[in-house]
Amino acid sequence: MLVLIGAGFIYGPNLIRLNNMLNLYNEDKISYNFINMKEIFNYTSPIKAAENTYTFETSEFNLPNGFTDPNGLDVNLQDALKHYNTDGLIVLKDGVMLYENYWNGNDAASQHISWSVAKSFLSALVGIALNDGLIDSIEDPITKYLDDFYNTGYEGVSIKDLLQMSSGVRFNEDYGDPESDINKFGEAVALGTPFRKFAKTLEREREPGTYNHYVSIDSQMLGMLIVEVTGKPLEDYLYEKIWNKIGMESDAYYLTDSVGDAMALGGLNATLRDYAKFGQLYLNKGSWEGRQIVPSEWVEASYFLDAPHVQPMAGDLSANTWGYGFQWWVPGFPDTDYTASGVYNQYIYIDPITNVVIAKTSSNYRFTSERQESKDAHISMFREIAKAANGGGG
């Protein structure tokens, strides 16, 4: 009994955190949890709102009535928003906010977890650090900068392969499988294992740069890279290089591990308006009010698919049906639009043809059973909204 009591004092907070994590996606709690993550996990000091905030101009727009899903079925758009437990939706056209709405207890001030949408912010920081000369080349092996990863699965893996989810590291990212690596990762972190220590346990499965396989720890490696080359916490570099420069309206924060390192792979929590603003920055090819924030060539490279294994429907060369750029997804057919995408249906969608940006947060508790189906349906929905916003009817 004394041993159990002692264990409770030592591991109590971690056990509570683990229990919260295991119940994070319950239908009756998920919407609340996704805008209150700091009640459950460790987190950084605030990424403060910009010194000079930017507010979108607004106009009137009615969403289209429906869209055709990938199976050729007509779907009522409002029914789809409800089915996917949509928390917030913003539509921008030519930088003007045509539509904004919230559900499930969310509002314009809600700091919603981004999940893997955060990876696209991370990509921008890598491009900026490269442009500033802090990274010599994305062809460099990550071990040139993180020398404690020699003799791990990441030894010799290039920065570019990490950006394109082609590290060759063995990893199962199935959130619906209790025994998957991503769930083991979550459990380990909840019990106090630092991100860096967990990353060192992963092993090589394939030759890097030959197969597109989604490994969220690849992104965490990029986060460690940014911290190493800048000498700053990730949240500080994000504020300095992007947040303050494009007039983000609200505070944000990252979840962290037990030693205070930011969860670069998916721990950014911010408002929907500020997610939309980041999408507009990319639509503008990295420019904001006449200032180049992210190098334009980096933005273009981020959704330019330069190898067979990162193409949409790459078959035996990829575990994914969508294409993958530098931490951005390219659904394909056509391949002119691209999106940041996070589990449970978080998106920043960009269509350079219609000049439309769509930001969407969700708490879709059904996600693990309809993962690719829900992702494909969202792209169909976004394309129909973009068409309507561009004057193409609904």
C-alpha atoms as one frame of an Amber mdcrd trajectory, in Angstrom:
protein
   0.000   0.000   0.000   2.838   2.392   0.863   4.409   1.665  -2.517   1.163
   2.550  -4.286   0.789   5.759  -2.299   4.381   6.684  -3.091   3.834   5.978
  -6.772   0.775   8.187  -6.702   2.798  11.125  -5.340   5.556  10.613  -7.908
   3.545   9.775 -10.997   0.162  11.278 -10.079   0.188  14.239 -12.501   1.428
  12.026 -15.333  -1.216   9.386 -14.645  -3.924  12.072 -14.644  -2.535  13.416
 -17.923  -2.523   9.912 -19.405  -6.135   9.373 -18.349  -7.124  12.697 -19.886
  -5.350  11.781 -23.111  -7.086   8.404 -23.301 -10.447  10.178 -22.975  -9.560
  13.159 -25.153 -11.686  12.100 -28.123 -14.832  10.929 -26.341 -17.932  12.169
 -28.140 -19.239  14.094 -25.146 -15.890  15.787 -24.375 -14.004  16.242 -27.627
 -15.375  19.655 -28.621 -14.639  21.101 -25.184 -11.209  19.470 -25.011 -10.093
  20.799 -28.387 -10.433  24.411 -27.188  -9.187  23.776 -23.663  -6.020  21.764
 -24.203  -4.064  23.745 -21.627  -6.344  22.289 -18.936  -5.031  18.837 -19.857
  -1.400  19.165 -21.011   1.750  21.199 -20.414   2.036  24.262 -22.621   4.339
  27.126 -23.561   4.095  30.733 -22.503   1.760  32.633 -24.831   2.688  33.477
 -28.394   1.390  37.009 -28.029  -0.949  38.700 -30.467   0.869  40.961 -32.920
   1.797  44.477 -31.894  -0.274  45.745 -34.827  -3.110  43.344 -35.504  -4.663
  42.845 -38.922  -8.418  42.482 -39.363  -9.949  41.114 -42.550 -12.446  43.170
 -44.507 -15.801  41.396 -44.657 -18.485  40.848 -47.260 -21.672  38.832 -47.684
 -21.674  35.287 -49.058 -23.974  32.306 -48.849 -22.429  28.860 -48.758 -23.523
  26.582 -51.608 -26.339  24.189 -50.804 -24.324  21.069 -51.429 -21.464  19.316
 -53.163 -20.764  16.024 -54.887 -18.658  13.677 -52.797 -15.845  11.491 -54.223
 -18.358   8.644 -54.694 -20.529  10.798 -56.940 -23.247  11.282 -54.312 -24.919
  14.640 -53.739 -24.377  15.837 -50.167 -26.131  18.663 -48.354 -23.377  20.975
 -47.165 -24.996  21.881 -43.838 -25.539  18.201 -43.104 -21.860  17.566 -43.833
 -20.747  20.360 -41.515 -22.833  18.804 -38.758 -21.700  15.247 -39.498 -18.032
  16.227 -39.257 -18.713  18.096 -36.003 -17.472  21.360 -37.427 -16.273  23.828
 -34.787 -15.478  26.786 -37.031 -15.417  27.764 -40.714 -13.952  30.817 -42.445
 -13.955  31.524 -46.193 -11.664  34.182 -47.705 -11.768  35.391 -51.304  -9.113
  37.853 -52.496  -8.265  38.469 -48.839 -11.834  39.437 -47.920 -13.667  37.356
 -45.327 -16.890  36.197 -46.958 -18.051  33.786 -44.269 -17.333  33.088 -40.598
 -19.289  30.824 -38.281 -18.768  28.745 -35.128 -20.415  25.776 -33.430 -19.998
  23.475 -30.413 -19.104  26.195 -27.930 -16.452  27.775 -30.170 -16.220  31.464
 -31.005 -13.752  33.860 -32.615 -11.597  33.872 -29.470 -11.335  30.073 -29.107
  -7.793  28.707 -29.174  -8.403  25.463 -31.056  -5.856  22.653 -31.330  -4.475
  22.500 -34.871  -3.035  18.995 -34.780  -1.002  18.459 -37.969  -1.964  21.826
 -39.448   0.918  22.952 -37.203   3.304  21.100 -39.528   2.662  23.658 -42.266
   3.638  26.515 -39.923   6.783  24.534 -39.130   7.585  24.205 -42.841   7.428
  27.977 -43.209   9.942  28.382 -40.378  12.321  25.921 -42.047  12.108  27.944
 -45.273  12.797  31.176 -43.397  15.759  29.687 -41.522  17.159  28.400 -44.820
  16.769  31.837 -46.402  18.487  33.444 -43.405  21.504  31.173 -43.817  20.937
  29.231 -40.600  20.512  26.012 -42.610  23.003  25.399 -45.405  20.848  23.126
 -47.563  17.779  20.960 -47.206  19.863  18.211 -48.789  21.958  18.158 -45.606
  21.504  15.170 -43.292  19.643  16.108 -40.132  22.568  14.697 -38.137  24.703
  17.591 -39.378  22.667  19.757 -37.003  21.378  17.199 -34.464  24.472  15.116
 -33.816  22.874  13.196 -30.952  20.817  11.318 -33.582  23.727   9.322 -34.925
  23.074   5.594 -34.465  19.298   6.119 -34.591  16.749   5.633 -37.357  17.315
   9.269 -38.346  21.043   9.027 -39.005  21.779  10.370 -42.486  18.157  11.304
 -43.273  18.065  14.600 -45.185  16.046  17.618 -44.128  14.199  17.379 -47.435
  13.186  13.779 -46.727  11.811  14.893 -43.359   9.868  17.701 -45.051   8.386
  15.233 -47.543   7.594  12.495 -44.994  10.061  10.170 -46.663  12.482   9.427
 -43.829  12.248   5.655 -44.144  11.577   5.375 -40.403   9.186   2.634 -39.295
   6.044   4.157 -37.750   2.337   3.326 -37.546   0.228   6.512 -37.418  -3.203
   4.867 -37.091  -5.031   6.731 -34.340  -7.697   4.037 -34.310  -5.185   1.311
 -33.385  -4.447   1.311 -29.623  -1.120  -0.410 -30.320   0.014   2.043 -33.021
   3.229   4.023 -32.666   1.385   7.328 -32.605  -0.702   6.189 -29.651   2.374
   4.774 -27.913   3.987   8.147 -28.502   1.063   9.918 -26.846   1.124   7.577
 -23.867   4.882   7.889 -23.449   4.758  11.685 -23.553   1.829  11.785 -21.122
   3.914   9.718 -18.706   6.852  12.116 -18.974   9.029  10.882 -21.859  10.534
  13.876 -23.729   9.875  14.101 -27.481  13.579  13.912 -28.223  14.062  10.703
 -26.238  11.101   9.032 -27.955  12.389  10.001 -31.418  15.660   8.214 -30.695
  13.828   4.893 -30.233  12.591   4.774 -33.846  14.271   2.496 -36.373  14.946
   2.576 -40.113  12.577   0.581 -42.324  13.291   1.820 -45.868  15.852   3.786
 -47.799  15.172   7.494 -47.163  13.744   9.478 -50.070  12.101   6.523 -51.795
   8.704   6.071 -50.117   6.118   8.536 -48.825   5.013   7.402 -45.382   3.475
   9.772 -42.845   5.582   9.901 -39.683   4.729  12.767 -37.346   8.063  12.414
 -35.566   9.702  13.535 -38.844   8.090  16.909 -38.167   9.233  16.914 -34.555
  12.775  16.457 -35.882  12.275  19.622 -37.949  11.129  21.421 -34.812  14.328
  20.352 -33.041  16.273  21.591 -36.062  14.715  25.048 -35.810  15.507  25.285
 -32.104  19.100  24.152 -32.724  19.932  26.546 -35.578  18.136  29.587 -34.131
  19.042  29.110 -30.477  15.439  30.044 -29.637  12.334  28.193 -28.477  10.063
  27.345 -31.406   7.296  29.600 -30.123   9.647  32.612 -29.995  10.881  32.066
 -33.547   7.298  31.691 -34.791   6.340  34.972 -33.139   9.368  36.838 -34.476
   9.256  35.581 -38.052   5.520  35.146 -38.765   3.059  35.874 -35.954   3.996
  39.486 -35.293   4.681  40.282 -38.941   1.262  39.339 -40.328  -0.824  40.883
 -37.589  -2.118  37.802 -35.805  -5.090  38.958 -33.734  -4.878  36.625 -30.745
  -2.511  34.842 -28.422  -1.609  31.237 -29.213   0.417  28.490 -27.554   2.065
  25.114 -28.139   1.625  22.012 -26.055   4.942  20.801 -24.648   6.624  17.706
 -23.295   7.900  17.267 -19.735  11.050  19.313 -20.396   9.213  22.220 -22.031
   9.950  21.501 -25.697   7.149  22.542 -28.041   5.083  19.864 -29.750   6.062
  21.021 -33.236   4.282  18.129 -34.945   0.793  19.216 -33.915   0.619  21.161
 -30.665  -0.179  24.671 -31.904  -3.404  26.128 -30.477  -4.726  29.319 -32.089
  -7.880  31.045 -33.275  -9.531  30.277 -36.591  -8.987  33.814 -37.869  -5.262
  33.462 -37.324  -5.190  30.078 -39.061  -6.963  31.753 -41.985  -4.400  34.556
 -41.949  -1.576  32.044 -42.356  -3.431  30.556 -45.326  -3.726  34.010 -46.875
   0.024  34.488 -46.399   0.654  31.370 -48.485  -1.929  32.363 -51.084   0.056
  35.620 -51.363   3.198  33.502 -52.011   4.644  34.448 -48.655   4.084  38.198
 -48.985   2.128  40.357 -46.531   1.303  44.006 -47.219   4.361  44.396 -49.427
   6.800  42.534 -47.152   8.183  39.104 -48.033   7.685  37.005 -44.900   8.235
  33.504 -46.294  10.435  33.252 -49.410   8.174  32.961 -52.463  10.263  30.142
 -53.908   9.801  28.202 -50.666   6.026  28.621 -50.804   5.954  27.343 -54.377
   8.281  24.436 -53.556   6.030  23.509 -50.647   3.309  22.210 -52.976   5.423
  21.352 -56.014   5.737  17.567 -56.114   9.205  16.848 -57.468   9.519  13.061
 -57.148   7.407  10.009 -58.045   6.874   8.887 -54.449   5.226  12.168 -53.358
   2.665  12.309 -56.189  -1.062  11.705 -55.615  -1.987   8.053 -56.181   1.691
   7.042 -56.236   0.764   3.390 -55.737   3.536   1.205 -54.343   5.712   4.267
 -53.730   3.424   5.792 -51.111   1.202   4.880 -48.182  -1.021   7.867 -49.017
  -3.513   8.609 -51.782  -2.812  12.357 -51.643   0.464  13.909 -52.718   2.795
  15.477 -50.183   5.040  18.534 -50.461   6.988  20.312 -47.725   4.532  19.545
 -44.903   1.565  20.433 -47.136  -0.855  17.982 -48.781  -1.755  18.072 -52.480
  -4.989  16.092 -53.023  -4.568  16.094 -56.803  -6.816  15.761 -59.861  -6.366
  18.696 -60.389  -3.192  19.334 -58.417  -3.487  23.115 -58.322  -4.942  23.374
 -54.790  -3.274  22.275 -51.578  -4.028  22.064 -47.876  -2.691  21.855 -44.373
  -4.515  18.971 -42.745  -4.837  17.731 -39.177  -6.556  14.722 -37.645 -10.197
  15.078 -36.667 -10.621  17.339 -39.737  -8.602  20.518 -39.217  -7.730  22.361
 -42.437  -6.203  25.413 -44.049  -7.165  24.986 -47.709  -5.660  27.152 -50.457
  -6.821  27.446 -54.063  -4.514  29.752 -56.055  -6.833  29.570 -59.086  -9.849
  31.142 -57.371  -7.855  33.080 -54.731  -9.829  31.340 -52.003  -8.616  30.296
 -48.547 -10.763  28.141 -46.266  -9.907  27.525 -42.617 -11.841  24.866 -40.738
 -11.627  23.412 -37.245 -13.523  20.314 -36.204 -13.917  17.780 -33.420 -15.000
  14.829 -35.530 -15.168  11.948 -33.061 -15.902   9.613 -36.001 -12.570  10.415
 -37.662 -10.729   7.167 -36.980 -13.441   5.146 -38.738 -13.736   7.456 -41.761
 -10.278   8.995 -42.033  -9.587   9.132 -45.787 -13.278   9.295 -46.657 -13.708
  12.400 -44.499 -10.560  14.005 -45.914 -11.668  13.441 -49.511 -15.155  14.734
 -48.727 -13.711  17.920 -47.266 -11.716  18.610 -50.417 -14.867  18.153 -52.497
 -16.676  20.519 -50.134 -13.900  23.120 -50.257 -13.697  23.019 -54.042 -17.438
  23.638 -54.305 -17.226  26.541 -51.835 -14.291  28.002 -53.776 -16.246  27.692
 -57.027 -19.230  29.474 -55.477 -17.046  32.203 -53.951 -15.525  32.751 -57.378
 -18.969  33.341 -58.877 -19.493  29.805 -60.135 -22.808  29.167 -58.422 -23.639
  26.585 -55.749
